[in-house]
Amino acid sequence: MVDEHRTFVIVGAGLAGARAAETLRAEGFGGRVILVGDERDRPYERPPLSKGFLTGAADRSSVFVHDPAWYAQAGIELHLGQPATRLDPLSRTVVLADGTPLTYDRLLLATGAEPRRPDVPGTGLAGVHRLRRLSDAERLRGALAARGQENGHLVIAGAGWIGLEVAAAARGYGVEVTVIEPEPTPLHSALGPELGSLFADLHREHGVRFHFGARAAEIVGHDGTVWAVRTDDGEEHPAHEVLLAVGAAPRTALAEAAGLALAGRDEGGGIAVDASLRTSDPYVFAVGDVASAEHPLFGRRLRTEHWANANDGGPAAARAMLGWHVSYDPVPYFFSDQYDLGMEFCGHAPPGAYDQVVCRGDMGKREFIAFWLSQGRVLAGMNVNVWEVNERIQQLVRSGAQVDPDRLADPGVPLESLAP
């Protein structure tokens, strides 16, 4: 069967789906490529939604992966604003919300993740936000701009990366910000208490208030709009706007209803795929936030919700769909910008996996590199306001070599000399 008679369907019109479609054409696939998305916007990148676009530094047009004309020129068929509602692996058919059936030879699920919805009263009030889609960011940006002129208050439930980036953006507009977090520091499970405290100090210097050791228990309204947030320890925080930033869950409903294997909770949930991003069905692949992939480097499943995984995983999935031998093993990577702090993180060091944190540089000036080690091996590294070193940190992670912590901490020892 030649390519011209084959149909590849991609469900999920985000960055991963767009990169997969782009790669199929770049590698010479001549069949039909159909890209299905439940949003009306063409594929866009998500990091600007809590960074440049939210702060007003970037305009709306800058977030899109390709110009509108590119899809027609590349022969990519777009079905936007039409979620896929049913998958039948036996007939190899995806059915859209309007009843349109799409029969495929290969299918890629890039359905992403969706914000978790805490079970608290008041989430339906005007002024309650989640941040996942471009429309969410547009609404939140408008609210921050308006509240900044009124000395308004934003309460953020969750001190993870999204919560902190939104806090920084809100302070840029002049909005008063309170962050509610059940852990004792921001980013507690991601970075540990020492580095979490560094981010707490950074935000406090810019006027952010934290309420640790508590969860939002109720969003209180007046005339249908937000008035305050009550926490489970009895405190009440005035609010004109509320952001719920308590994590995201993989969108697996389509796969689960079709009988595809899912990963366990300890593997991050999501659709279970092998190192070639193939699901339990040989004609169906999954990539991006929704996929829990066997990772050859770490010897376990990983589900990663970051830009690099979508950007790199889309092309890998496309090549696997074409029949190439693919072993997808990138070192996980993400970045964040908050006020004058920029950072990059790479590797995998969940709580309990490491036994030592080593810092190189000046934490007081916020110009340093932190390394998470287990028995002398670097599991992960984070460079803060230190640039052009992340590639070398990734080499250390990938090498699995034992390093001398004293030499690792010494800025005079070149990083490249520590990895074989």
The 8 nearest C-alpha neighbors of each residue, nearest first, counted from 0:
[[1, 2, 4, 5, 3, 104, 30, 6],
 [2, 0, 3, 4, 5, 30, 29, 28],
 [1, 3, 30, 5, 29, 4, 28, 0],
 [4, 2, 30, 29, 1, 5, 31, 28],
 [5, 3, 2, 30, 1, 6, 0, 31],
 [4, 6, 30, 2, 3, 104, 31, 7],
 [7, 5, 31, 103, 104, 30, 32, 8],
 [6, 8, 105, 32, 103, 106, 104, 31],
 [9, 7, 33, 106, 32, 103, 34, 107],
 [8, 10, 107, 34, 106, 33, 35, 108],
 [11, 9, 35, 108, 109, 34, 107, 110],
 [10, 12, 110, 109, 36, 35, 16, 13],
 [13, 11, 36, 16, 42, 35, 34, 17],
 [14, 12, 42, 16, 15, 11, 43, 17],
 [13, 15, 17, 16, 44, 309, 42, 43],
 [16, 14, 309, 313, 18, 17, 13, 310],
 [17, 15, 19, 12, 13, 14, 18, 11],
 [16, 18, 14, 20, 19, 15, 13, 21],
 [19, 17, 313, 21, 15, 20, 16, 314],
 [18, 20, 313, 314, 317, 16, 22, 17],
 [21, 19, 17, 23, 22, 18, 16, 24],
 [20, 22, 18, 19, 24, 23, 17, 25],
 [23, 21, 25, 19, 24, 314, 20, 26],
 [22, 24, 20, 26, 28, 25, 21, 317],
 [23, 25, 27, 28, 22, 26, 21, 20],
 [24, 26, 22, 27, 23, 21, 28, 20],
 [27, 25, 23, 24, 28, 22, 318, 21],
 [28, 26, 24, 25, 29, 23, 22, 2],
 [27, 29, 24, 23, 30, 26, 2, 25],
 [30, 28, 3, 2, 27, 31, 24, 5],
 [31, 29, 3, 2, 5, 6, 4, 28],
 [30, 32, 6, 7, 33, 5, 29, 3],
 [33, 31, 7, 75, 8, 6, 76, 30],
 [32, 34, 76, 8, 75, 9, 77, 31],
 [33, 35, 9, 77, 76, 8, 10, 78],
 [36, 34, 78, 10, 11, 12, 79, 9],
 [37, 35, 12, 79, 11, 38, 82, 80],
 [36, 38, 82, 80, 81, 79, 39, 35],
 [39, 37, 80, 40, 36, 79, 81, 41],
 [38, 40, 80, 79, 41, 37, 36, 81],
 [41, 39, 38, 42, 79, 80, 43, 133],
 [40, 42, 43, 39, 12, 79, 63, 67],
 [43, 41, 13, 12, 64, 63, 14, 17],
 [42, 44, 63, 64, 62, 13, 14, 41],
 [45, 43, 62, 14, 46, 63, 64, 47],
 [44, 46, 48, 47, 43, 306, 132, 131],
 [47, 45, 48, 49, 44, 50, 306, 51],
 [48, 46, 50, 51, 52, 49, 45, 62],
 [47, 49, 46, 45, 136, 53, 52, 50],
 [50, 48, 53, 47, 165, 164, 46, 161],
 [49, 51, 47, 53, 48, 52, 54, 46],
 [52, 50, 47, 56, 57, 54, 53, 55],
 [51, 53, 57, 47, 55, 48, 54, 50],
 [54, 52, 140, 49, 55, 48, 50, 51],
 [53, 55, 168, 51, 52, 56, 50, 171],
 [54, 56, 52, 53, 57, 51, 58, 140],
 [55, 57, 51, 54, 52, 58, 53, 50],
 [58, 56, 52, 51, 55, 61, 59, 54],
 [59, 57, 60, 61, 52, 55, 56, 62],
 [58, 60, 61, 62, 57, 52, 63, 137],
 [59, 61, 58, 62, 63, 57, 66, 43],
 [60, 62, 59, 58, 63, 57, 52, 64],
 [63, 61, 43, 44, 60, 59, 47, 64],
 [64, 62, 43, 65, 61, 42, 44, 60],
 [63, 65, 43, 42, 44, 62, 14, 66],
 [66, 64, 63, 69, 67, 42, 70, 43],
 [65, 67, 69, 68, 64, 63, 70, 41],
 [68, 66, 69, 70, 65, 41, 71, 63],
 [69, 67, 66, 71, 70, 72, 65, 73],
 [68, 70, 72, 66, 67, 71, 73, 65],
 [71, 69, 75, 73, 72, 68, 74, 67],
 [70, 72, 74, 73, 69, 68, 75, 76],
 [71, 73, 69, 70, 74, 68, 75, 67],
 [74, 72, 70, 71, 75, 69, 24, 21],
 [73, 75, 71, 72, 70, 76, 32, 31],
 [74, 76, 70, 32, 73, 33, 71, 77],
 [77, 75, 33, 34, 32, 74, 78, 70],
 [78, 76, 34, 79, 33, 35, 75, 70],
 [77, 79, 35, 81, 34, 36, 76, 80],
 [80, 78, 36, 39, 81, 37, 38, 77],
 [79, 81, 39, 37, 38, 36, 82, 78],
 [82, 80, 37, 79, 96, 36, 78, 95],
 [83, 81, 37, 96, 95, 36, 84, 80],
 [82, 84, 95, 94, 85, 96, 81, 93],
 [83, 85, 95, 96, 94, 82, 253, 86],
 [86, 84, 94, 93, 83, 253, 87, 95],
 [85, 87, 93, 257, 92, 88, 253, 94],
 [86, 88, 92, 89, 91, 90, 257, 93],
 [89, 87, 91, 90, 86, 92, 257, 280],
 [90, 88, 91, 87, 92, 86, 257, 280],
 [89, 91, 92, 88, 87, 102, 103, 93],
 [92, 90, 88, 89, 103, 102, 87, 93],
 [93, 91, 102, 87, 101, 90, 86, 103],
 [92, 94, 86, 101, 100, 85, 102, 87],
 [93, 95, 100, 85, 99, 83, 84, 98],
 [96, 94, 83, 99, 98, 84, 97, 82],
 [95, 97, 98, 84, 82, 81, 83, 94],
 [96, 98, 95, 99, 81, 94, 82, 100],
 [99, 97, 95, 96, 94, 100, 84, 83],
 [98, 100, 95, 94, 97, 101, 96, 93],
 [101, 99, 94, 93, 98, 92, 95, 102],
 [102, 100, 93, 92, 94, 103, 99, 8],
 [103, 101, 92, 91, 93, 100, 104, 6],
 [104, 102, 6, 105, 7, 91, 8, 92],
 [103, 105, 6, 7, 5, 106, 282, 91],
 [104, 106, 7, 282, 103, 283, 320, 8],
 [107, 105, 283, 8, 7, 9, 284, 103],
 [106, 108, 284, 9, 285, 283, 10, 109],
 [107, 109, 285, 10, 110, 284, 9, 286],
 [110, 108, 11, 286, 111, 10, 285, 16],
 [109, 111, 11, 108, 250, 289, 10, 112],
 [112, 110, 288, 289, 109, 250, 249, 287],
 [113, 111, 249, 250, 248, 288, 247, 289],
 [112, 114, 247, 248, 115, 249, 250, 131],
 [115, 113, 247, 246, 116, 248, 131, 129],
 [114, 116, 247, 246, 248, 245, 117, 113],
 [115, 117, 114, 118, 243, 245, 122, 119],
 [118, 116, 119, 115, 245, 243, 122, 215],
 [117, 119, 116, 120, 216, 122, 217, 121],
 [118, 120, 217, 216, 117, 121, 122, 218],
 [121, 119, 217, 122, 218, 118, 216, 219],
 [120, 122, 218, 123, 124, 219, 217, 119],
 [123, 121, 124, 120, 127, 218, 119, 217],
 [122, 124, 121, 125, 127, 120, 126, 223],
 [125, 123, 224, 122, 121, 223, 127, 225],
 [126, 124, 224, 127, 223, 225, 123, 240],
 [125, 127, 240, 225, 124, 224, 241, 128],
 [128, 126, 241, 125, 240, 124, 242, 122],
 [129, 127, 242, 241, 243, 126, 130, 139],
 [128, 130, 243, 242, 131, 135, 244, 114],
 [131, 129, 135, 132, 136, 128, 114, 244],
 [130, 132, 135, 129, 114, 113, 133, 136],
 [133, 131, 135, 134, 130, 136, 45, 48],
 [132, 134, 136, 135, 137, 48, 131, 45],
 [133, 135, 137, 132, 136, 138, 131, 139],
 [136, 134, 132, 138, 133, 130, 137, 139],
 [135, 137, 139, 133, 138, 134, 48, 140],
 [138, 136, 134, 140, 135, 139, 133, 141],
 [137, 139, 135, 141, 136, 140, 134, 142],
 [138, 140, 142, 136, 141, 137, 143, 135],
 [141, 139, 137, 143, 53, 142, 138, 136],
 [140, 142, 144, 138, 139, 143, 145, 137],
 [141, 143, 139, 145, 140, 144, 146, 138],
 [144, 142, 146, 140, 145, 141, 147, 169],
 [143, 145, 141, 147, 142, 146, 172, 140],
 [144, 146, 142, 143, 147, 148, 141, 149],
 [147, 145, 151, 149, 143, 148, 144, 142],
 [146, 148, 173, 174, 172, 144, 150, 149],
 [147, 149, 146, 145, 150, 144, 173, 151],
 [148, 150, 146, 151, 147, 145, 174, 173],
 [151, 149, 147, 174, 148, 146, 175, 173],
 [150, 152, 146, 149, 174, 147, 175, 239],
 [153, 151, 175, 238, 239, 176, 174, 240],
 [154, 152, 240, 176, 238, 241, 175, 239],
 [153, 155, 177, 241, 178, 176, 238, 242],
 [156, 154, 178, 242, 241, 157, 243, 179],
 [157, 155, 179, 243, 244, 178, 242, 180],
 [156, 158, 245, 244, 180, 159, 162, 179],
 [159, 157, 185, 162, 180, 163, 186, 178],
 [158, 160, 186, 162, 161, 157, 163, 185],
 [159, 161, 163, 162, 164, 158, 186, 335],
 [162, 160, 164, 163, 159, 165, 244, 49],
 [161, 163, 158, 159, 165, 160, 164, 244],
 [162, 164, 166, 160, 165, 161, 158, 159],
 [165, 163, 167, 161, 166, 162, 337, 49],
 [164, 166, 168, 162, 167, 163, 49, 169],
 [165, 167, 163, 169, 164, 168, 162, 170],
 [168, 166, 164, 170, 165, 169, 337, 338],
 [169, 167, 165, 171, 54, 166, 170, 164],
 [168, 170, 166, 172, 171, 174, 167, 165],
 [171, 169, 173, 174, 167, 172, 168, 166],
 [170, 172, 168, 169, 173, 167, 54, 174],
 [171, 173, 147, 169, 170, 174, 144, 143],
 [174, 172, 147, 170, 171, 169, 175, 150],
 [175, 173, 147, 170, 169, 151, 172, 150],
 [174, 176, 152, 151, 153, 173, 150, 170],
 [177, 175, 153, 207, 154, 152, 174, 208],
 [176, 178, 208, 154, 209, 207, 155, 153],
 [179, 177, 155, 209, 154, 156, 210, 208],
 [180, 178, 210, 156, 157, 211, 209, 155],
 [179, 181, 211, 157, 182, 158, 213, 212],
 [182, 180, 212, 213, 214, 211, 183, 179],
 [181, 183, 212, 180, 184, 211, 187, 185],
 [182, 184, 211, 212, 181, 187, 185, 180],
 [185, 183, 195, 187, 182, 196, 192, 186],
 [184, 186, 158, 195, 187, 199, 159, 198],
 [187, 185, 189, 159, 195, 188, 190, 158],
 [186, 188, 191, 185, 184, 189, 195, 192],
 [187, 189, 186, 191, 190, 350, 349, 192],
 [190, 188, 186, 187, 191, 349, 350, 348],
 [191, 189, 187, 186, 194, 188, 195, 192],
 [190, 192, 187, 188, 193, 195, 194, 189],
 [191, 193, 195, 187, 194, 196, 184, 190],
 [194, 192, 196, 195, 191, 197, 190, 184],
 [195, 193, 197, 196, 192, 190, 191, 198],
 [194, 196, 192, 185, 184, 198, 186, 197],
 [197, 195, 199, 194, 193, 198, 184, 192],
 [196, 198, 194, 200, 195, 199, 201, 193],
 [197, 199, 201, 195, 200, 196, 202, 194],
 [200, 198, 196, 202, 197, 201, 203, 185],
 [201, 199, 203, 197, 198, 202, 196, 204],
 [202, 200, 198, 204, 199, 203, 197, 205],
 [203, 201, 205, 204, 207, 199, 200, 198],
 [202, 204, 207, 206, 200, 205, 201, 199],
 [205, 203, 202, 201, 206, 200, 207, 199],
 [206, 204, 202, 203, 207, 201, 170, 167],
 [205, 207, 203, 204, 208, 202, 176, 170],
 [208, 206, 203, 176, 202, 205, 177, 209],
 [207, 209, 177, 178, 176, 203, 206, 210],
 [210, 208, 178, 177, 179, 211, 207, 180],
 [209, 211, 179, 178, 180, 212, 213, 208],
 [212, 210, 180, 183, 181, 213, 179, 209],
 [211, 213, 181, 182, 183, 180, 210, 214],
 [214, 212, 181, 211, 180, 231, 230, 232],
 [215, 213, 230, 181, 231, 216, 180, 179],
 [214, 216, 230, 217, 229, 231, 156, 228],
 [215, 217, 230, 231, 119, 229, 214, 218],
 [218, 216, 120, 229, 119, 215, 228, 219],
 [219, 217, 228, 121, 120, 227, 229, 220],
 [218, 220, 227, 226, 228, 217, 225, 121],
 [221, 219, 225, 226, 224, 223, 218, 222],
 [220, 222, 223, 224, 226, 225, 219, 124],
 [223, 221, 224, 220, 225, 124, 226, 125],
 [222, 224, 221, 124, 220, 125, 225, 123],
 [225, 223, 125, 220, 124, 221, 222, 126],
 [226, 224, 220, 239, 126, 219, 227, 124],
 [225, 227, 220, 238, 219, 239, 221, 237],
 [228, 226, 237, 238, 219, 236, 225, 218],
 [227, 229, 218, 236, 235, 219, 217, 237],
 [230, 228, 235, 217, 234, 216, 215, 236],
 [229, 231, 215, 216, 214, 234, 232, 233],
 [230, 232, 216, 233, 214, 213, 215, 229],
 [233, 231, 230, 234, 213, 214, 229, 212],
 [232, 234, 231, 230, 229, 235, 216, 213],
 [235, 233, 230, 229, 232, 236, 231, 228],
 [236, 234, 229, 228, 230, 227, 233, 237],
 [235, 237, 228, 227, 229, 238, 234, 154],
 [238, 236, 227, 226, 228, 235, 152, 239],
 [239, 237, 227, 152, 226, 240, 153, 154],
 [238, 240, 152, 225, 226, 153, 151, 126],
 [239, 241, 126, 153, 238, 127, 225, 154],
 [242, 240, 127, 154, 153, 155, 128, 126],
 [241, 243, 128, 155, 129, 127, 244, 156],
 [242, 244, 156, 129, 245, 155, 128, 241],
 [245, 243, 157, 156, 162, 246, 242, 161],
 [246, 244, 157, 243, 115, 156, 247, 114],
 [245, 247, 115, 244, 114, 248, 159, 157],
 [246, 248, 114, 115, 113, 112, 249, 245],
 [247, 249, 112, 113, 115, 114, 250, 246],
 [250, 248, 112, 289, 269, 251, 111, 288],
 [251, 249, 112, 111, 252, 110, 289, 248],
 [250, 252, 254, 253, 249, 255, 269, 270],
 [253, 251, 255, 254, 250, 256, 257, 249],
 [254, 252, 256, 255, 251, 85, 257, 86],
 [255, 253, 257, 251, 259, 252, 256, 258],
 [254, 256, 252, 258, 257, 253, 259, 251],
 [255, 257, 253, 258, 254, 252, 86, 259],
 [258, 256, 254, 255, 86, 259, 87, 253],
 [257, 259, 255, 256, 254, 260, 88, 261],
 [258, 260, 254, 255, 257, 279, 261, 280],
 [261, 259, 271, 279, 270, 258, 262, 278],
 [262, 260, 270, 271, 269, 259, 263, 268],
 [261, 263, 268, 271, 269, 270, 266, 291],
 [264, 262, 268, 266, 265, 261, 267, 269],
 [263, 265, 268, 267, 266, 262, 269, 261],
 [264, 266, 263, 267, 268, 262, 300, 301],
 [267, 265, 263, 264, 268, 300, 262, 301],
 [268, 266, 264, 265, 302, 269, 263, 291],
 [267, 269, 264, 262, 263, 266, 291, 261],
 [268, 270, 289, 290, 249, 291, 262, 261],
 [269, 271, 261, 290, 291, 262, 289, 272],
 [270, 272, 261, 262, 291, 260, 278, 292],
 [273, 271, 278, 292, 276, 277, 291, 270],
 [272, 274, 293, 276, 275, 292, 277, 278],
 [273, 275, 293, 326, 276, 327, 292, 294],
 [274, 276, 325, 326, 273, 277, 327, 319],
 [277, 275, 272, 273, 274, 284, 285, 316],
 [278, 276, 284, 272, 275, 273, 283, 281],
 [279, 277, 272, 280, 284, 283, 271, 281],
 [278, 280, 260, 259, 281, 277, 272, 271],
 [279, 281, 278, 283, 282, 259, 277, 88],
 [282, 280, 283, 279, 277, 278, 284, 105],
 [283, 281, 105, 280, 106, 284, 104, 277],
 [284, 282, 106, 280, 281, 278, 107, 105],
 [283, 285, 277, 107, 278, 276, 108, 106],
 [286, 284, 108, 107, 290, 276, 109, 277],
 [287, 285, 290, 109, 312, 289, 108, 276],
 [286, 288, 309, 289, 290, 308, 109, 15],
 [287, 289, 111, 304, 290, 112, 303, 249],
 [288, 290, 249, 111, 269, 287, 270, 250],
 [291, 289, 270, 286, 269, 285, 287, 288],
 [292, 290, 302, 271, 301, 269, 270, 300],
 [293, 291, 272, 300, 301, 273, 290, 294],
 [292, 294, 300, 274, 273, 299, 295, 272],
 [293, 295, 296, 297, 299, 298, 328, 300],
 [296, 294, 298, 297, 328, 293, 274, 299],
 [295, 297, 294, 298, 328, 397, 330, 329],
 [298, 296, 299, 294, 295, 300, 347, 293],
 [299, 297, 295, 294, 296, 293, 300, 301],
 [300, 298, 297, 294, 293, 301, 295, 292],
 [299, 301, 293, 292, 294, 291, 266, 302],
 [302, 300, 291, 292, 303, 266, 294, 299],
 [301, 303, 291, 267, 290, 292, 288, 304],
 [302, 304, 288, 305, 301, 308, 287, 331],
 [305, 303, 288, 302, 287, 306, 308, 112],
 [304, 306, 308, 307, 303, 333, 309, 332],
 [305, 307, 309, 308, 310, 333, 46, 304],
 [308, 306, 310, 309, 305, 311, 332, 333],
 [307, 309, 312, 311, 306, 310, 305, 287],
 [310, 308, 15, 287, 312, 306, 307, 311],
 [309, 311, 307, 308, 15, 312, 313, 306],
 [312, 310, 308, 309, 313, 307, 314, 315],
 [311, 313, 315, 309, 308, 314, 310, 316],
 [312, 314, 19, 15, 18, 316, 315, 311],
 [315, 313, 19, 317, 22, 316, 312, 18],
 [316, 314, 312, 318, 317, 313, 319, 311],
 [317, 315, 319, 313, 318, 314, 312, 276],
 [318, 316, 19, 314, 320, 319, 315, 23],
 [317, 319, 321, 315, 320, 323, 316, 314],
 [318, 320, 316, 323, 322, 321, 317, 325],
 [319, 321, 317, 318, 322, 316, 105, 323],
 [322, 320, 318, 319, 323, 317, 23, 28],
 [321, 323, 319, 320, 318, 324, 325, 317],
 [324, 322, 319, 318, 321, 325, 320, 317],
 [323, 325, 319, 322, 326, 275, 318, 321],
 [326, 324, 275, 319, 323, 327, 315, 274],
 [325, 327, 274, 275, 328, 324, 295, 315],
 [326, 328, 274, 325, 275, 329, 315, 294],
 [327, 329, 294, 295, 296, 326, 330, 274],
 [330, 328, 331, 327, 308, 296, 311, 332],
 [329, 331, 346, 332, 345, 393, 328, 397],
 [332, 330, 346, 345, 329, 347, 308, 333],
 [333, 331, 345, 344, 307, 330, 346, 334],
 [332, 334, 344, 343, 305, 307, 345, 306],
 [335, 333, 343, 342, 344, 336, 332, 341],
 [334, 336, 342, 341, 337, 343, 333, 160],
 [335, 337, 341, 340, 342, 338, 164, 50],
 [336, 338, 340, 167, 164, 339, 341, 335],
 [339, 337, 340, 167, 336, 341, 168, 171],
 [340, 338, 337, 341, 336, 384, 201, 365],
 [341, 339, 337, 338, 336, 384, 342, 383],
 [340, 342, 336, 384, 383, 335, 337, 339],
 [341, 343, 383, 335, 382, 334, 384, 336],
 [342, 344, 334, 382, 381, 333, 335, 383],
 [345, 343, 381, 333, 332, 380, 334, 382],
 [344, 346, 332, 331, 379, 380, 330, 381],
 [345, 347, 379, 331, 330, 378, 396, 380],
 [346, 348, 379, 378, 349, 331, 345, 330],
 [347, 349, 378, 352, 379, 353, 350, 346],
 [350, 348, 352, 351, 347, 189, 188, 353],
 [351, 349, 352, 188, 348, 353, 189, 191],
 [350, 352, 353, 349, 354, 348, 373, 188],
 [351, 353, 350, 349, 348, 373, 354, 378],
 [354, 352, 373, 372, 351, 355, 371, 348],
 [353, 355, 373, 372, 352, 374, 356, 351],
 [356, 354, 372, 353, 371, 357, 373, 370],
 [357, 355, 371, 370, 372, 358, 369, 354],
 [356, 358, 370, 369, 408, 355, 371, 404],
 [359, 357, 369, 408, 368, 370, 360, 356],
 [360, 358, 408, 368, 367, 410, 409, 369],
 [361, 359, 367, 366, 410, 368, 362, 358],
 [360, 362, 367, 366, 363, 364, 365, 359],
 [361, 363, 365, 364, 367, 366, 360, 358],
 [364, 362, 361, 365, 366, 197, 367, 360],
 [363, 365, 362, 366, 361, 367, 360, 384],
 [366, 364, 362, 363, 367, 361, 383, 384],
 [367, 365, 384, 361, 364, 383, 385, 362],
 [366, 368, 360, 361, 383, 359, 362, 382],
 [367, 369, 382, 359, 381, 358, 383, 360],
 [370, 368, 358, 381, 380, 357, 359, 382],
 [369, 371, 380, 357, 356, 379, 358, 372],
 [370, 372, 356, 379, 378, 377, 355, 353],
 [373, 371, 377, 355, 376, 353, 378, 375],
 [372, 374, 353, 354, 376, 375, 355, 377],
 [375, 373, 376, 372, 354, 401, 353, 355],
 [374, 376, 401, 373, 402, 372, 377, 403],
 [377, 375, 401, 372, 373, 374, 400, 399],
 [378, 376, 372, 396, 379, 371, 395, 370],
 [377, 379, 396, 372, 371, 348, 346, 347],
 [380, 378, 346, 371, 347, 345, 377, 370],
 [379, 381, 370, 369, 345, 344, 371, 392],
 [380, 382, 344, 369, 343, 368, 383, 345],
 [381, 383, 368, 343, 342, 385, 367, 384],
 [382, 384, 342, 385, 367, 366, 341, 368],
 [385, 383, 366, 341, 342, 340, 386, 382],
 [386, 384, 383, 382, 366, 367, 387, 368],
 [385, 387, 388, 384, 382, 389, 383, 342],
 [388, 386, 389, 385, 390, 391, 382, 392],
 [387, 389, 391, 386, 390, 392, 385, 382],
 [390, 388, 392, 391, 387, 393, 382, 343],
 [389, 391, 393, 392, 388, 394, 387, 395],
 [390, 392, 394, 393, 389, 388, 415, 395],
 [393, 391, 389, 395, 394, 390, 380, 388],
 [392, 394, 396, 390, 391, 395, 397, 389],
 [395, 393, 391, 397, 392, 396, 398, 390],
 [394, 396, 392, 398, 418, 393, 397, 377],
 [397, 395, 393, 377, 394, 378, 398, 399],
 [396, 398, 394, 395, 399, 393, 296, 330],
 [397, 399, 400, 395, 396, 394, 418, 419],
 [400, 398, 397, 376, 396, 401, 395, 377],
 [401, 399, 398, 376, 402, 418, 395, 419],
 [400, 402, 376, 375, 399, 403, 374, 377],
 [403, 401, 375, 404, 376, 400, 417, 407],
 [402, 404, 406, 405, 407, 375, 401, 417],
 [405, 403, 407, 406, 402, 408, 357, 375],
 [406, 404, 408, 407, 403, 409, 357, 402],
 [405, 407, 409, 408, 403, 404, 412, 402],
 [408, 406, 404, 405, 409, 403, 402, 359],
 [409, 407, 359, 405, 406, 358, 404, 357],
 [408, 410, 406, 411, 407, 412, 359, 405],
 [411, 409, 412, 359, 408, 360, 413, 407],
 [410, 412, 409, 413, 406, 408, 414, 407],
 [411, 413, 410, 409, 406, 414, 407, 416],
 [414, 412, 415, 416, 411, 410, 417, 409],
 [413, 415, 416, 417, 412, 391, 418, 392],
 [414, 416, 413, 417, 418, 391, 395, 394],
 [415, 417, 414, 413, 418, 412, 419, 391],
 [418, 416, 415, 414, 402, 419, 395, 413],
 [417, 419, 395, 416, 415, 398, 400, 394],
 [418, 417, 398, 400, 416, 415, 395, 394]]
